[in-house]
Structures are given as C-alpha cells and as structure tokens.
Amino acid sequence: MNNPETISVDTNTCPQVVPFFDEPTNTFSYIVKDPDSNGCAVVDSVMNFDYASGSISFDGADQIIDYIVKHNLDLQWILETHVHADHLSAAPYLQERLQGQLGIGQNICVVQETFGKIFNEGTEFARDGSQFDQLFSDGDRFDIGQMTCHAMHTPGHTPACMSYVIGDAVFVGDTLFMPDGGTARADFPGGDARVLYQSIHRLLSLPDQTRLFMCHDYCPNGRAVEYETTVAAERESNIHVHQGVSEGDFVSMRETRDNTLGMPHLILPSLQVNMRGGHLPAPESNGLAFLKLPINAFS
C-alpha cells in the first residue's frame, strides 16, 4: 500500500449500531446512527436470492426499512465495503424507498474491469463506477448527521475493499473476522495476501478500544454468532494475524489455506449484481433479466 492517509478514530463519539443477520449467507448488515441526530447509514445490505428458482426477495432489507421508519431516522448513506462474492446487495431497493447516497471504494472500477471481462459484459456495461453515487478514496471524509466519518482503503481481499471509520466504530467488511475466525481469503481476482496483511495491520494500529464490526461470522466450533470485537482483542488473539505473526508467515498460511477453499455458493450471481451497484442486468426482449453462468471461470 502506498502512503496511506492517517485516519483518526473519534473515541469520544459512540454511534448506535444495530445489526441485522442474514443466516443463509452468514452476513451482517448494520444501521449506524449518529448519537446526536436522526442521521444514519446502512452498511452492507442483503437482497435475498434463491439460486434454485432464480427468485429474489427483500425480507432482510424490509426489516432494516421498518426499523428506520419506526425510529424516524434519516437514511443518508448506503455503504458497501466491497463487491461481495457471497450475497447480493439490496442497495437499490433501500435507495428507492428511503433515498440516501450509495458509496463504495473508487477501485470498484478495477473490479468492474476484471469481472466485466469474465462475464463478457460488452460495452454496454459501464466500468467507471457510475452505478454508485460516491466513489471513496483513502482518507475521504463524509458526514452522517453531525458525525464526520472516514473511508479507509483496506485492500487484499479485493482491490476495492473499504473500511468505514464512524466515531469509535469501524466496519471492516471481509478484511477481518472475529478473533477465532481469522481473516478473509485473498485468492479472488485482484486479491493479494501480502496486501491484506498490510491492510489488517493498518486497522490494528488504531486505538485499542476501537470497536470493529464484522461483515460475516461463521460461528467456528459451534459457538453463538458474534459480530463485534475490538482492535485490542484482534491484536491479542486473532488466530491468523495476532501480534507477532510476520508478513511472510501470514502470506504462507493464507495462500495455503486459500488453496483448500471452494468458491462461495452465490459468487456468480453476486458479482454480476454487486458490480452494478445491486442492480440486475437489463431485461431482455422477453422482459426477463438473466445472469450468466461462465463455465470454468473460477476453476
């Protein structure tokens, strides 16, 4: 990573964080509320997708909408930590009903170029990030109510991974898991285990008490689902990257482990939808939208 911005955590501001768990994909979405106003953001929403039937629904997104409406909140941002490979985004559905700006890291353009080629999308698919309202660069500031928030570029899992520093809370996407879950894989196109290590150490350089919120939890060893930890806990006991693990040892472990992993169940539909900001491909002449199944693209 080249000359990352210095980002300060506001340990005196404690946003209210409300988690929503999508059990089929082990994904957490969050409402993040400014403690001093009704301003809020939604991080990493989920659109329900049944692979066998090709049907979509919005049960999880409706729960988020109901909460926002019930508590008279003002949805100002819909934030994506990255182009997810394991669930489909519900961002357009939320935006249609509650407005709010849709934001992602500026390297979405790199991801769109890569997967636009894999899915043979042609020139009609824009690869400039224009499906999103805001493309964040490292260190960019934005407001949720009266809170000043920061975008922190944390690539490695994907080139476009962005963590969001909101008061004393950081939403880390797939970069880190709970301490007993380790770290994200780095073998997708554009991933890099060495860069991931550097991103993680950037996160772990934040103040000890900084709250970290996970995008996924796979409940290792059968424990109950968890979503929140701290920088201090990760630094002390993360099974892959605790204090004392060298970059070389991490890269060796991560690459060896990644070679044993299968592809996420929803990777093919997820990438096609999420690189479009959560939109489906345009309907064809019969009025139906179609997703492609490229053969051996990830074998």
N, C-alpha and C positions, 0 to 999 in steps of 0.2 A: 504494500500500500504506500502511495507516495504522498508525503506531507499531509497527513490527515489534520483536519481542523481540531483545535482544542475546544471541547464542549464541556460546559459546567453543568452540574446537576444542582437544581434548586432544592436542597434538602429541607427547606422551610415550607415548601408547598406540597401538600399531600392530596392529590386528586382522588376523587372517589372512583373506584374501579369495580365494575360489575361484570362478572364472567358469564359466558354462555357456552355450554359444552355440547358439541355435536359428536355423539358417541360413535356413529358409523365411521367417521374419519378421524376420531380422537383429536378434534380441533377445538381450540378455544377462540371465541370471538369476545371482544370487550367493548363495553361502553365506558368511556373515560370522561368524567365530569369535572369541570372547574369548581373548586370548593366555594368560590366567591360569586358565581353567577350560574345561569342555566345553560351555559355553553357546554357542548360535549362533542366527542368524536366517537366513531366506531372503528375498531381495528380488526381486520381480517374476518369479514363476514363470510357466511357459508350459504350457498344455494344447494338444496337437496337434489340429488341426482340418482336415479335408479338405472344402473347400467343395463340390466336385462331388458327393460322396457323402453329405455331412452326417455323416460318421463322426468320432468323437473317439477319441483315444488319449493315452497318458501316457508316451511313451518318454523325453522330456526330464525330466519330473518323477521318473520312476523312477531316472534317473541321479543326481539330487540325493538321493533317498531312500537309494539304495545307498551313496553317499558318507557320509551322516550315520550310517547304521547301521554301516558298516565302521569308521569312526573313533570310534564310541561317543560321538557328540555328542548334546547335549540341545537339541532344537529348541524355542526359547522364543517366537519371533516369526515370523510370516509377514507381510511388509510389502509393501504396494502403494504405489508412488509416485504413482499416479493411476489413473483409469479409462481403461485403454488402449484405443486405437482400432485397433490393428494386430495384436493377438494376444489370445487368451483365457487367462484366469488358471487355474492349476491349484491354487489355494489350498485349496479344499475337499478335494481328493484328498490333498494333503500333510497337512492337518489330521486327516483321518480316520485316517491311518496313523501319524503322529508327534505329533499334538496341536500345541500352540503356539497363541498368540493371533494373530488376524488383525487387522491395523491399517491404517488409511488416514486421510487428512485429513478433518476434520469437514465440509468443503464438499462431500463426497460427496452430502450432502442436496440441494445446489443442482443437482448433476449429475443426480441421480435425478429431481428435479422436471422438469428440462428434457427428458430423454430418456424419462421416463415418459409425457410428453405426446406426443412424437414417435412413440413406439411404441404409443400408445393402450393403456397397460397397465391402466387401470382402478383401482378402489380396492383390489383385492387385492394390488397391488404396493406394498410399504411404501417410503416416501420419507424415512425417518428415520434411515437408516444402520444399522438394526438387523440387517442381514445380516453386519455386522462386529462384532468383539469390542471394538475400541477405535477411537474417532474422535479423532485428534490435533488439538490446537490449536497454533498457532505457539508454540514455546518449551517445549512439553511434554517432560518427561523420562521415560525408561523405561530399564530395565536389560536387558542381555544378559550373563549371568554376572555378573562383577564390574565390567563397564563401564557407566558412565552415558552414555546416548545422548540425543540431542535431535531433535525434529521441527522442521523449518524450512519454513514455508509459502512456496512459490515459485510462485505462480500466473502465468498468462499463456497458457501452452499450454492448460490447463484451469483452472477455478476451484479445483479440489481438489488441485492438484499439491503434493506434499510431498517435500522432500529430507530425507534422514536422515543426521545427523551422528553417526558412530560412531567414537570415537577420533580418529585423524588422517584418517579417510576419510569422504567424503560421497557418497551415492548420489543422483544428481541427476535420475533419471527421464529425461524427454524435454526438459527445460529447456535443456540444453546437449548438443552433440555434441563429438567430438574437434575440435581447433582447425581442421583442414582441412575439417570437416563443417559448422561454423557453429552454428546454433541451431534450436530447434523452430519449427514453424509455429504460428500463433496465430489461425487462421480457423475453428476448430470453434466450435459454440455455446458461449458463455461465455468464449471466448478473447479476448485483448487484447494487441496487440503492445507497447503502452506499458507495461502492467503486466509483461509478460515482460522487457522491458529492465530494469525496476527490480528484478525478482527476480534476474536474472543479475548485476546489479551488487552485489546483496547477497551472492551467492555469491563474487563476485570480490573482495569486501572481506575474505574470510577469509585466514589466513596463506598466504604464497606456497607453502609446501611441502605444503599440504593436498592430499591425494590425492582426485581426482574420478573416479568410476566412472560410465560411460555406460550407459544402457539399450539404446541402439542404435548400430550402426555400419554405414554403407552403403558403406564402402571407396571413397571418392572417388578418381578417377584410377587405379583398379585396384590400389591398394596392398593389403597384407595387412590383415586385420581387427585392430582395436585397441579397447581398452576402458578404459584408464587414462591419465589425464593429471594435471596439477597446476593449481592456481589461477594460478601464475606463467605457465605455458605458455599457458593460455587468455587471460589478460590481455594477453600479449605478441602472440599470433598468431592468435587466433580470427578467421576471415575475415569474420564478421558483426559482432562486438562487441568487437574488441580495443581497448586503451586509446586514447582519442582519438575514438572514434566517438560522436557525440552521440545523444541520445534521439530527436531529430527525424529524423536521418539513418537511424537503425536502424528506426524505425517506417515510414518511407517505403520502405526496402528490403524489410522483412518483409512489408508489405501488398502491395507489387508482386509479390514472389516468390510469396506465397501464392495470388495470383490465377491463377498458372500451374499450380498443383499439382492433380492428380487426387486422389480420395479413396483412402485405404488399402484394399487388397483385402478385408480382413476387418473393415472398420469396422462393418458392420451386425450380424453375429453377435457381434463383440467387445463392443460397447456393451451389448447386451442381456444378455450373460452377466456382464460385469465389473461392471455397476451392481448386480448381485445378489450380489456377492462371489465370483464364479466359479461360481455355481450356474446350472444350466439352468432355464428356466421349468418349472412343474409339468406333469407328464404330463397329456394329455387323456384322453378316455374310452376311446381305443384303446390306452392305455398308452405312447404316444409323446410326447416333448417336441417342441415346434415353435418355430422362430424366425421372426420376421416380416421381410418384405421391403417396407418402405414405399416407395412409388413417388414419386420426385422430392423426397424429404425433404432431400437434400443437394445438389440440382442448382443 
